Amino acid sequence: MKQDTRMGILRQDISAPFAPDRFGMRRLPAHVGSVALPFGSGLPSCLDMLVKLPGGDCVVPEPYRSNEAIRQFLETSFAHEDGILPGWRESHYAYLTVDQRVVLEGASHRNGGWHFDGMQGERYKTKLNACHQYVVSDKLMTEFTDHPTVATGLDELKHNWFVELGRQVPEDAPVFTPDAYEIMLMSAYQLHRSPVAKPGQGGLRTFIRLDISLKQQDRLGNTPNPDLPAPFEFVPRNLPAGLSLPISDSGWSGGTKFGPC
Ligand SMILES: [Fe+2]
């Protein structure tokens, strides 16, 4: 798939309301740029932490603000977003996830099953334009598949979408893996997974995601930004009973609560 084709599909994805039939298109993430230096060690983790309000500036708390590699990632991603979605700074939220942990051999860092980020289910009866994410990691890079899937007819209250779509991807489907420190842009329709560390591949891994979204990511457990209070309440948002499945990752224990929040 050529780069311009990827970007064309992405532009269409993010410029229209979430629509399950778009999972039926063959797609891969687009290359955005690269981070030129290591993320370092000792970073706290945060999950979907609000870093920009519609119409506001990007507000990143310490210790992320002083981290040159994270600054490069954010600057590159924001500049790219300006190019593909003019006006987004007035309309969209941005959320930062930093997940730095030791990955154990035989386990994945994050969700090792095929899934997508940016579900719009029952809560969004009127669908919003699709979320999209900039992602980067320093080892054991996120894997992507271009295998089309059928999501039409799936019901969030009756089906686990990740299981239903993941089972449509054959075991031998080609897997696309970016380079270390390569920033990729994917839309809510892009199936991806965190790879399982083989013998010799374990160790400290840093994963960073910037989610550009029209949603208020108010799930209880998301990390509050000590320098940018959220204008919404955090509430429990669990999957319906029976649809929530354990994932075999390296034990995410939640984002760190840091700062005066
Ligand atoms: Fe994901």
Residues whose N, C-alpha, C, O or C-beta is under 5 A from the ligand:
A	BS01	LIG	F116 D117
